[in-house]
Amino acid sequence: MISNAEKQRISGLSHELHSIIRKVSILKYLRWDHEVKDNFFKNNARMLPKVSYAAFDGKAMLQQLQALENKIQDSIFDDWLKKHVQVAKTTINMLSLVGTENFSHCSVELYGEPSQLLHDQETTSLSLAEKFNSLLEGRYVPSINAEYVSSSVAKSEIKRRAKQMFGADSPKVQLSETLSSNASASVSRIRLRKSAQFTQRSIEQLIQHEASIHVATALNGKAQTFLPTLGASHAGTTKTQEGLAVFAEFITGTMGINRMRRLSDRMIGIQMSMDGADFVEVYQYFLEQTEGNEDQSYENTQRVFRGGVISGGAPFTKDIVYLDGLVRVHNFLRVAVAANRADCIPMLFCGKLDLDDIVVIGEMHRVGLCQKPKYLPSWVADMGFLFSYMAYSSFLNQVDLERVSKHYEDVLANMPKM
């Protein structure tokens, strides 16, 4: 255990850090005016958009972070705090460099890049995106006659379900005119894009992604008396947050083909930009992938280029976190189940954290700095299906897929098409 004085010292540093990083909202500073989109289509989507950003002055915050860093000592908890300080510094530097190649360099430092190797030192999240798209290209995909409902109907359903999950702590559910994505969530609200339409599957997907992960971890982090830093969303926790959220879609069966294609296409779009493709070229790629959906193609392209260089070579790499985080979270959960360490899994939800910090989070819990989460997604509160799924997944990894494929390819070759 550690002394009360040491607890208070760590807690004081965490409170100080939280007061700084909560002021930095990356997407707020990278938002494009709607007239950029209007002008792009007025020019028949053939001219590079002209984008300007509000001036960002992070000097005062950098000075505060440096003063905080000077107080950090030498312990596993101090190392954790120092890591957060470095993430905050890089984030502030990135926002000071919008429209330049160095902006993208900071983005890669914070979020990674599509070709970055995963822990097996062989595969990449880009290869997952390319594999998924190649499997679907030219293949027959059954169509589902889904009925669409308005954002108002989706709002009512999400509000009802959130109330069931969180009771008095339930966030407000609001419609937004300016939101670029279909939804976003914080500790106190879930926002839906007013112009969007939703299917029952996509509503359920948003409940699992936004409410059961983003809202739950925000509420659990807010409840951390000693470590309010766990309640703050920032670039250092984005990969794990989105990885958990996308995994939640998979494990609950709410991940659809169109959703997976969007995530894969964004990954490929980022790589295209890194390879030198400009805004118009990436837009044309998305237009082809979405079968001519101009609005969705523009929004996807804008996500790739916001803050970066419109002429190519230096994108905003944040959107790699969905697939990259998914693979990392899936692998961690699989190993945790196989190693009989399911006790570690609920601690992933004690706040906003980086998966690689799970050891220090466990140590923080042991010494009384971090409490267990109150709110858990249903598939963690009852791990029966998770255990079954991961056990089956682990077994499949031992199967010689090449031999199995040869056997069933021969079978299918002799079967009449239906």
HELIX and SHEET records of a PDB file:
HELIX    1   1 ASN A    4  ILE A   21  1                                  18    
HELIX    2   2 ILE A   26  TYR A   29  1                                   4    
HELIX    3   3 HIS A   34  LYS A   42  1                                   9    
HELIX    4   4 LYS A   59  LYS A   71  1                                  13    
HELIX    5   5 ILE A   76  LEU A   95  1                                  20    
HELIX    6   6 GLU A  101  TYR A  111  1                                  11    
HELIX    7   7 SER A  125  LEU A  136  1                                  12    
HELIX    8   8 SER A  151  PHE A  166  1                                  16    
HELIX    9   9 GLY A  167  ASP A  169  5                                   3    
HELIX   10  10 GLN A  200  LEU A  206  1                                   7    
HELIX   11  11 ILE A  207  VAL A  215  3                                   9    
HELIX   12  12 ALA A  216  LYS A  222  1                                   7    
HELIX   13  13 PRO A  228  GLY A  231  5                                   4    
HELIX   14  14 ALA A  235  ILE A  251  1                                  17    
HELIX   15  15 ILE A  257  MET A  274  1                                  18    
HELIX   16  16 PHE A  279  GLN A  289  1                                  11    
HELIX   17  17 GLU A  294  PHE A  305  1                                  12    
HELIX   18  18 LYS A  318  ILE A  320  5                                   3    
HELIX   19  19 VAL A  321  ALA A  338  1                                  18    
HELIX   20  20 ALA A  342  PHE A  349  5                                   8    
HELIX   21  21 LEU A  355  ASP A  357  5                                   3    
HELIX   22  22 ILE A  358  ARG A  366  1                                   9    
HELIX   23  23 SER A  378  ALA A  381  1                                   4    
HELIX   24  24 GLY A  384  LEU A  396  1                                  13    
HELIX   25  25 LEU A  401  ALA A  413  1                                  13    
SHEET    1   A 2 VAL A 149  SER A 150  0                                        
SHEET    2   A 2 GLN A 197  PHE A 198 -1                                        
SHEET    1   B 3 LYS A 172  SER A 176  0                                        
SHEET    2   B 3 ARG A 189  ARG A 193  1                                        
SHEET    3   B 3 ALA A 183  ALA A 185 -1                                        
END                                                                             
